[in-house]
Amino acid sequence: MLELVATVCLAIGACKDVSLNVSDAMTPMQCLLSAQIEAAKWHIEHPGWRIAKLTCGRVGRYARA
């Protein structure tokens, strides 16, 4: 199982990892292809944050939220 994890930061510099997408059947390529779309959706809902990094990996390895 893969998840798309974004490292997001506030303007003051506080950063955290958040999980944007989890799918049972997602391949690494599908995760990377959907990354920009999912990041754009998240950013619309959280305008005070900026996305610093996107990563695909095993569920629970990066984000704990």
mmCIF file as gemmi writes it, N, C-alpha and C atoms, coordinates in Angstrom:
data_model
loop_
_atom_site.group_PDB
_atom_site.id
_atom_site.type_symbol
_atom_site.label_atom_id
_atom_site.label_alt_id
_atom_site.label_comp_id
_atom_site.label_asym_id
_atom_site.label_entity_id
_atom_site.label_seq_id
_atom_site.pdbx_PDB_ins_code
_atom_site.Cartn_x
_atom_site.Cartn_y
_atom_site.Cartn_z
_atom_site.occupancy
_atom_site.B_iso_or_equiv
_atom_site.pdbx_formal_charge
_atom_site.auth_seq_id
_atom_site.auth_asym_id
_atom_site.pdbx_PDB_model_num
ATOM 1 N N . MET Axp A 1 ? 0.841 -1.167 0 1 0 ? 1 A 1
ATOM 2 C CA . MET Axp A 1 ? 0 0 0 1 0 ? 1 A 1
ATOM 3 C C . MET Axp A 1 ? 0.897 1.244 0 1 0 ? 1 A 1
ATOM 4 N N . LEU Axp A 2 ? 0.595 2.197 -0.851 1 0 ? 2 A 1
ATOM 5 C CA . LEU Axp A 2 ? 1.387 3.411 -0.975 1 0 ? 2 A 1
ATOM 6 C C . LEU Axp A 2 ? 0.594 4.627 -0.524 1 0 ? 2 A 1
ATOM 7 N N . GLU Axp A 3 ? 1.324 5.643 -0.107 1 0 ? 3 A 1
ATOM 8 C CA . GLU Axp A 3 ? 0.706 6.917 0.202 1 0 ? 3 A 1
ATOM 9 C C . GLU Axp A 3 ? 1.538 8.034 -0.404 1 0 ? 3 A 1
ATOM 10 N N . LEU Axp A 4 ? 0.859 9.123 -0.716 1 0 ? 4 A 1
ATOM 11 C CA . LEU Axp A 4 ? 1.522 10.325 -1.184 1 0 ? 4 A 1
ATOM 12 C C . LEU Axp A 4 ? 1.69 11.227 0.023 1 0 ? 4 A 1
ATOM 13 N N . VAL Axp A 5 ? 2.929 11.576 0.327 1 0 ? 5 A 1
ATOM 14 C CA . VAL Axp A 5 ? 3.23 12.383 1.506 1 0 ? 5 A 1
ATOM 15 C C . VAL Axp A 5 ? 3.8 13.719 1.048 1 0 ? 5 A 1
ATOM 16 N N . ALA Axp A 6 ? 3.263 14.792 1.614 1 0 ? 6 A 1
ATOM 17 C CA . ALA Axp A 6 ? 3.762 16.126 1.309 1 0 ? 6 A 1
ATOM 18 C C . ALA Axp A 6 ? 4.389 16.71 2.56 1 0 ? 6 A 1
ATOM 19 N N . THR Axp A 7 ? 5.553 17.317 2.394 1 0 ? 7 A 1
ATOM 20 C CA . THR Axp A 7 ? 6.146 18.12 3.459 1 0 ? 7 A 1
ATOM 21 C C . THR Axp A 7 ? 5.625 19.528 3.238 1 0 ? 7 A 1
ATOM 22 N N . VAL Axp A 8 ? 4.864 20.028 4.217 1 0 ? 8 A 1
ATOM 23 C CA . VAL Axp A 8 ? 4.23 21.342 4.085 1 0 ? 8 A 1
ATOM 24 C C . VAL Axp A 8 ? 4.774 22.27 5.158 1 0 ? 8 A 1
ATOM 25 N N . CYS Axp A 9 ? 4.872 23.549 4.808 1 0 ? 9 A 1
ATOM 26 C CA . CYS Axp A 9 ? 5.463 24.528 5.722 1 0 ? 9 A 1
ATOM 27 C C . CYS Axp A 9 ? 4.59 25.779 5.795 1 0 ? 9 A 1
ATOM 28 N N . LEU Axp A 10 ? 4.557 26.37 6.972 1 0 ? 10 A 1
ATOM 29 C CA . LEU Axp A 10 ? 3.94 27.676 7.154 1 0 ? 10 A 1
ATOM 30 C C . LEU Axp A 10 ? 4.959 28.741 6.773 1 0 ? 10 A 1
ATOM 31 N N . ALA Axp A 11 ? 4.485 29.957 6.618 1 0 ? 11 A 1
ATOM 32 C CA . ALA Axp A 11 ? 5.382 31.06 6.258 1 0 ? 11 A 1
ATOM 33 C C . ALA Axp A 11 ? 6.457 31.288 7.326 1 0 ? 11 A 1
ATOM 34 N N . ILE Axp A 12 ? 6.15 30.953 8.587 1 0 ? 12 A 1
ATOM 35 C CA . ILE Axp A 12 ? 7.114 31.165 9.671 1 0 ? 12 A 1
ATOM 36 C C . ILE Axp A 12 ? 8.175 30.07 9.728 1 0 ? 12 A 1
ATOM 37 N N . GLY Axp A 13 ? 8.045 29.052 8.879 1 0 ? 13 A 1
ATOM 38 C CA . GLY Axp A 13 ? 9.069 28.033 8.804 1 0 ? 13 A 1
ATOM 39 C C . GLY Axp A 13 ? 8.742 26.707 9.47 1 0 ? 13 A 1
ATOM 40 N N . ALA Axp A 14 ? 7.632 26.61 10.18 1 0 ? 14 A 1
ATOM 41 C CA . ALA Axp A 14 ? 7.244 25.345 10.808 1 0 ? 14 A 1
ATOM 42 C C . ALA Axp A 14 ? 6.781 24.371 9.728 1 0 ? 14 A 1
ATOM 43 N N . CYS Axp A 15 ? 7.397 23.183 9.664 1 0 ? 15 A 1
ATOM 44 C CA . CYS Axp A 15 ? 7.061 22.194 8.642 1 0 ? 15 A 1
ATOM 45 C C . CYS Axp A 15 ? 6.582 20.895 9.279 1 0 ? 15 A 1
ATOM 46 N N . LYS Axp A 16 ? 5.783 20.148 8.518 1 0 ? 16 A 1
ATOM 47 C CA . LYS Axp A 16 ? 5.329 18.831 8.956 1 0 ? 16 A 1
ATOM 48 C C . LYS Axp A 16 ? 5.025 17.993 7.728 1 0 ? 16 A 1
ATOM 49 N N . ASP Axp A 17 ? 4.945 16.68 7.903 1 0 ? 17 A 1
ATOM 50 C CA . ASP Axp A 17 ? 4.57 15.764 6.834 1 0 ? 17 A 1
ATOM 51 C C . ASP Axp A 17 ? 3.094 15.443 6.966 1 0 ? 17 A 1
ATOM 52 N N . VAL Axp A 18 ? 2.369 15.466 5.845 1 0 ? 18 A 1
ATOM 53 C CA . VAL Axp A 18 ? 0.954 15.094 5.825 1 0 ? 18 A 1
ATOM 54 C C . VAL Axp A 18 ? 0.725 14.093 4.706 1 0 ? 18 A 1
ATOM 55 N N . SER Axp A 19 ? -0.171 13.16 4.952 1 0 ? 19 A 1
ATOM 56 C CA . SER Axp A 19 ? -0.531 12.171 3.949 1 0 ? 19 A 1
ATOM 57 C C . SER Axp A 19 ? -1.65 12.744 3.089 1 0 ? 19 A 1
ATOM 58 N N . LEU Axp A 20 ? -1.462 12.73 1.777 1 0 ? 20 A 1
ATOM 59 C CA . LEU Axp A 20 ? -2.457 13.288 0.873 1 0 ? 20 A 1
ATOM 60 C C . LEU Axp A 20 ? -3.316 12.233 0.208 1 0 ? 20 A 1
ATOM 61 N N . ASN Axp A 21 ? -2.798 11.024 0.034 1 0 ? 21 A 1
ATOM 62 C CA . ASN Axp A 21 ? -3.535 10.021 -0.714 1 0 ? 21 A 1
ATOM 63 C C . ASN Axp A 21 ? -3.045 8.634 -0.311 1 0 ? 21 A 1
ATOM 64 N N . VAL Axp A 22 ? -3.991 7.74 -0.055 1 0 ? 22 A 1
ATOM 65 C CA . VAL Axp A 22 ? -3.655 6.354 0.252 1 0 ? 22 A 1
ATOM 66 C C . VAL Axp A 22 ? -4.513 5.467 -0.634 1 0 ? 22 A 1
ATOM 67 N N . SER Axp A 23 ? -3.895 4.509 -1.298 1 0 ? 23 A 1
ATOM 68 C CA . SER Axp A 23 ? -4.633 3.618 -2.189 1 0 ? 23 A 1
ATOM 69 C C . SER Axp A 23 ? -4.045 2.216 -2.119 1 0 ? 23 A 1
ATOM 70 N N . ASP Axp A 24 ? -4.912 1.215 -2.088 1 0 ? 24 A 1
ATOM 71 C CA . ASP Axp A 24 ? -4.46 -0.176 -2.043 1 0 ? 24 A 1
ATOM 72 C C . ASP Axp A 24 ? -3.762 -0.597 -3.326 1 0 ? 24 A 1
ATOM 73 N N . ALA Axp A 25 ? -4.264 -0.143 -4.463 1 0 ? 25 A 1
ATOM 74 C CA . ALA Axp A 25 ? -3.78 -0.654 -5.744 1 0 ? 25 A 1
ATOM 75 C C . ALA Axp A 25 ? -2.874 0.32 -6.473 1 0 ? 25 A 1
ATOM 76 N N . MET Axp A 26 ? -2.398 1.339 -5.815 1 0 ? 26 A 1
ATOM 77 C CA . MET Axp A 26 ? -1.59 2.351 -6.484 1 0 ? 26 A 1
ATOM 78 C C . MET Axp A 26 ? -0.148 1.875 -6.651 1 0 ? 26 A 1
ATOM 79 N N . THR Axp A 27 ? 0.355 1.996 -7.872 1 0 ? 27 A 1
ATOM 80 C CA . THR Axp A 27 ? 1.753 1.675 -8.145 1 0 ? 27 A 1
ATOM 81 C C . THR Axp A 27 ? 2.591 2.931 -7.903 1 0 ? 27 A 1
ATOM 82 N N . PRO Axp A 28 ? 3.903 2.795 -7.797 1 0 ? 28 A 1
ATOM 83 C CA . PRO Axp A 28 ? 4.742 3.992 -7.63 1 0 ? 28 A 1
ATOM 84 C C . PRO Axp A 28 ? 4.549 5.008 -8.758 1 0 ? 28 A 1
ATOM 85 N N . MET Axp A 29 ? 4.39 4.547 -9.987 1 0 ? 29 A 1
ATOM 86 C CA . MET Axp A 29 ? 4.188 5.466 -11.115 1 0 ? 29 A 1
ATOM 87 C C . MET Axp A 29 ? 2.853 6.198 -10.981 1 0 ? 29 A 1
ATOM 88 N N . GLN Axp A 30 ? 1.806 5.5 -10.587 1 0 ? 30 A 1
ATOM 89 C CA . GLN Axp A 30 ? 0.506 6.143 -10.401 1 0 ? 30 A 1
ATOM 90 C C . GLN Axp A 30 ? 0.56 7.167 -9.279 1 0 ? 30 A 1
ATOM 91 N N . CYS Axp A 31 ? 1.319 6.875 -8.251 1 0 ? 31 A 1
ATOM 92 C CA . CYS Axp A 31 ? 1.472 7.81 -7.147 1 0 ? 31 A 1
ATOM 93 C C . CYS Axp A 31 ? 2.124 9.101 -7.637 1 0 ? 31 A 1
ATOM 94 N N . LEU Axp A 32 ? 3.189 8.974 -8.392 1 0 ? 32 A 1
ATOM 95 C CA . LEU Axp A 32 ? 3.881 10.158 -8.903 1 0 ? 32 A 1
ATOM 96 C C . LEU Axp A 32 ? 3.025 10.94 -9.892 1 0 ? 32 A 1
ATOM 97 N N . LEU Axp A 33 ? 2.247 10.238 -10.717 1 0 ? 33 A 1
ATOM 98 C CA . LEU Axp A 33 ? 1.397 10.919 -11.693 1 0 ? 33 A 1
ATOM 99 C C . LEU Axp A 33 ? 0.257 11.688 -11.034 1 0 ? 33 A 1
ATOM 100 N N . SER Axp A 34 ? -0.239 11.194 -9.91 1 0 ? 34 A 1
ATOM 101 C CA . SER Axp A 34 ? -1.346 11.869 -9.231 1 0 ? 34 A 1
ATOM 102 C C . SER Axp A 34 ? -0.86 12.917 -8.224 1 0 ? 34 A 1
ATOM 103 N N . ALA Axp A 35 ? 0.44 13.015 -8.031 1 0 ? 35 A 1
ATOM 104 C CA . ALA Axp A 35 ? 0.996 13.881 -6.991 1 0 ? 35 A 1
ATOM 105 C C . ALA Axp A 35 ? 0.602 15.344 -7.159 1 0 ? 35 A 1
ATOM 106 N N . GLN Axp A 36 ? 0.743 15.906 -8.351 1 0 ? 36 A 1
ATOM 107 C CA . GLN Axp A 36 ? 0.435 17.321 -8.55 1 0 ? 36 A 1
ATOM 108 C C . GLN Axp A 36 ? -1.044 17.617 -8.364 1 0 ? 36 A 1
ATOM 109 N N . ILE Axp A 37 ? -1.895 16.713 -8.821 1 0 ? 37 A 1
ATOM 110 C CA . ILE Axp A 37 ? -3.34 16.913 -8.678 1 0 ? 37 A 1
ATOM 111 C C . ILE Axp A 37 ? -3.735 16.904 -7.203 1 0 ? 37 A 1
ATOM 112 N N . GLU Axp A 38 ? -3.269 15.902 -6.47 1 0 ? 38 A 1
ATOM 113 C CA . GLU Axp A 38 ? -3.595 15.808 -5.048 1 0 ? 38 A 1
ATOM 114 C C . GLU Axp A 38 ? -3.013 16.98 -4.268 1 0 ? 38 A 1
ATOM 115 N N . ALA Axp A 39 ? -1.806 17.403 -4.621 1 0 ? 39 A 1
ATOM 116 C CA . ALA Axp A 39 ? -1.174 18.54 -3.946 1 0 ? 39 A 1
ATOM 117 C C . ALA Axp A 39 ? -1.971 19.819 -4.201 1 0 ? 39 A 1
ATOM 118 N N . ALA Axp A 40 ? -2.453 20.009 -5.421 1 0 ? 40 A 1
ATOM 119 C CA . ALA Axp A 40 ? -3.254 21.198 -5.743 1 0 ? 40 A 1
ATOM 120 C C . ALA Axp A 40 ? -4.562 21.204 -4.953 1 0 ? 40 A 1
ATOM 121 N N . LYS Axp A 41 ? -5.209 20.049 -4.844 1 0 ? 41 A 1
ATOM 122 C CA . LYS Axp A 41 ? -6.45 19.955 -4.058 1 0 ? 41 A 1
ATOM 123 C C . LYS Axp A 41 ? -6.187 20.309 -2.597 1 0 ? 41 A 1
ATOM 124 N N . TRP Axp A 42 ? -5.1 19.774 -2.048 1 0 ? 42 A 1
ATOM 125 C CA . TRP Axp A 42 ? -4.778 20.04 -0.643 1 0 ? 42 A 1
ATOM 126 C C . TRP Axp A 42 ? -4.472 21.523 -0.443 1 0 ? 42 A 1
ATOM 127 N N . HIS Axp A 43 ? -3.74 22.113 -1.361 1 0 ? 43 A 1
ATOM 128 C CA . HIS Axp A 43 ? -3.344 23.518 -1.227 1 0 ? 43 A 1
ATOM 129 C C . HIS Axp A 43 ? -4.55 24.45 -1.27 1 0 ? 43 A 1
ATOM 130 N N . ILE Axp A 44 ? -5.546 24.132 -2.052 1 0 ? 44 A 1
ATOM 131 C CA . ILE Axp A 44 ? -6.772 24.943 -2.107 1 0 ? 44 A 1
ATOM 132 C C . ILE Axp A 44 ? -7.457 24.951 -0.747 1 0 ? 44 A 1
ATOM 133 N N . GLU Axp A 45 ? -7.45 23.82 -0.062 1 0 ? 45 A 1
ATOM 134 C CA . GLU Axp A 45 ? -8.089 23.704 1.252 1 0 ? 45 A 1
ATOM 135 C C . GLU Axp A 45 ? -7.232 24.286 2.376 1 0 ? 45 A 1
ATOM 136 N N . HIS Axp A 46 ? -5.939 24.482 2.15 1 0 ? 46 A 1
ATOM 137 C CA . HIS Axp A 46 ? -5.004 24.967 3.173 1 0 ? 46 A 1
ATOM 138 C C . HIS Axp A 46 ? -4.149 26.103 2.599 1 0 ? 46 A 1
ATOM 139 N N . PRO Axp A 47 ? -4.748 27.277 2.356 1 0 ? 47 A 1
ATOM 140 C CA . PRO Axp A 47 ? -4.024 28.352 1.656 1 0 ? 47 A 1
ATOM 141 C C . PRO Axp A 47 ? -2.853 28.955 2.433 1 0 ? 47 A 1
ATOM 142 N N . GLY Axp A 48 ? -2.777 28.792 3.734 1 0 ? 48 A 1
ATOM 143 C CA . GLY Axp A 48 ? -1.676 29.365 4.503 1 0 ? 48 A 1
ATOM 144 C C . GLY Axp A 48 ? -0.406 28.542 4.467 1 0 ? 48 A 1
ATOM 145 N N . TRP Axp A 49 ? -0.458 27.384 3.863 1 0 ? 49 A 1
ATOM 146 C CA . TRP Axp A 49 ? 0.677 26.467 3.818 1 0 ? 49 A 1
ATOM 147 C C . TRP Axp A 49 ? 1.275 26.434 2.425 1 0 ? 49 A 1
ATOM 148 N N . ARG Axp A 50 ? 2.563 26.094 2.329 1 0 ? 50 A 1
ATOM 149 C CA . ARG Axp A 50 ? 3.188 25.845 1.036 1 0 ? 50 A 1
ATOM 150 C C . ARG Axp A 50 ? 3.717 24.418 1.036 1 0 ? 50 A 1
ATOM 151 N N . ILE Axp A 51 ? 3.678 23.785 -0.108 1 0 ? 51 A 1
ATOM 152 C CA . ILE Axp A 51 ? 4.158 22.412 -0.242 1 0 ? 51 A 1
ATOM 153 C C . ILE Axp A 51 ? 5.631 22.467 -0.639 1 0 ? 51 A 1
ATOM 154 N N . ALA Axp A 52 ? 6.477 21.921 0.22 1 0 ? 52 A 1
ATOM 155 C CA . ALA Axp A 52 ? 7.915 21.965 -0.006 1 0 ? 52 A 1
ATOM 156 C C . ALA Axp A 52 ? 8.433 20.715 -0.726 1 0 ? 52 A 1
ATOM 157 N N . LYS Axp A 53 ? 7.756 19.564 -0.52 1 0 ? 53 A 1
ATOM 158 C CA . LYS Axp A 53 ? 8.276 18.317 -1.075 1 0 ? 53 A 1
ATOM 159 C C . LYS Axp A 53 ? 7.145 17.306 -1.178 1 0 ? 53 A 1
ATOM 160 N N . LEU Axp A 54 ? 7.155 16.495 -2.238 1 0 ? 54 A 1
ATOM 161 C CA . LEU Axp A 54 ? 6.21 15.395 -2.406 1 0 ? 54 A 1
ATOM 162 C C . LEU Axp A 54 ? 6.988 14.089 -2.475 1 0 ? 54 A 1
ATOM 163 N N . THR Axp A 55 ? 6.486 13.067 -1.78 1 0 ? 55 A 1
ATOM 164 C CA . THR Axp A 55 ? 7.151 11.773 -1.715 1 0 ? 55 A 1
ATOM 165 C C . THR Axp A 55 ? 6.105 10.671 -1.779 1 0 ? 55 A 1
ATOM 166 N N . CYS Axp A 56 ? 6.413 9.58 -2.468 1 0 ? 56 A 1
ATOM 167 C CA . CYS Axp A 56 ? 5.573 8.389 -2.458 1 0 ? 56 A 1
ATOM 168 C C . CYS Axp A 56 ? 6.306 7.318 -1.665 1 0 ? 56 A 1
ATOM 169 N N . GLY Axp A 57 ? 5.587 6.65 -0.788 1 0 ? 57 A 1
ATOM 170 C CA . GLY Axp A 57 ? 6.221 5.604 0.015 1 0 ? 57 A 1
ATOM 171 C C . GLY Axp A 57 ? 5.207 4.704 0.684 1 0 ? 57 A 1
ATOM 172 N N . ARG Axp A 58 ? 5.702 3.755 1.436 1 0 ? 58 A 1
ATOM 173 C CA . ARG Axp A 58 ? 4.831 2.828 2.15 1 0 ? 58 A 1
ATOM 174 C C . ARG Axp A 58 ? 3.978 3.571 3.173 1 0 ? 58 A 1
ATOM 175 N N . VAL Axp A 59 ? 2.764 3.126 3.351 1 0 ? 59 A 1
ATOM 176 C CA . VAL Axp A 59 ? 1.856 3.742 4.303 1 0 ? 59 A 1
ATOM 177 C C . VAL Axp A 59 ? 2.457 3.695 5.706 1 0 ? 59 A 1
ATOM 178 N N . GLY Axp A 60 ? 2.419 4.831 6.406 1 0 ? 60 A 1
ATOM 179 C CA . GLY Axp A 60 ? 2.895 4.915 7.772 1 0 ? 60 A 1
ATOM 180 C C . GLY Axp A 60 ? 4.387 5.161 7.907 1 0 ? 60 A 1
ATOM 181 N N . ARG Axp A 61 ? 5.117 5.168 6.832 1 0 ? 61 A 1
ATOM 182 C CA . ARG Axp A 61 ? 6.565 5.354 6.93 1 0 ? 61 A 1
ATOM 183 C C . ARG Axp A 61 ? 6.937 6.814 7.185 1 0 ? 61 A 1
ATOM 184 N N . TYR Axp A 62 ? 6.188 7.745 6.602 1 0 ? 62 A 1
ATOM 185 C CA . TYR Axp A 62 ? 6.528 9.157 6.712 1 0 ? 62 A 1
ATOM 186 C C . TYR Axp A 62 ? 5.526 9.895 7.598 1 0 ? 62 A 1
ATOM 187 N N . ALA Axp A 63 ? 4.32 10.085 7.099 1 0 ? 63 A 1
ATOM 188 C CA . ALA Axp A 63 ? 3.327 10.899 7.82 1 0 ? 63 A 1
ATOM 189 C C . ALA Axp A 63 ? 2.636 10.066 8.886 1 0 ? 63 A 1
ATOM 190 N N . ARG Axp A 64 ? 2.375 10.681 9.998 1 0 ? 64 A 1
ATOM 191 C CA . ARG Axp A 64 ? 1.661 10.003 11.085 1 0 ? 64 A 1
ATOM 192 C C . ARG Axp A 64 ? 0.289 10.616 11.302 1 0 ? 64 A 1
ATOM 193 N N . ALA Axp A 65 ? -0.069 11.613 10.516 1 0 ? 65 A 1
ATOM 194 C CA . ALA Axp A 65 ? -1.353 12.302 10.7 1 0 ? 65 A 1
ATOM 195 C C . ALA Axp A 65 ? -2.411 11.725 9.809 1 0 ? 65 A 1
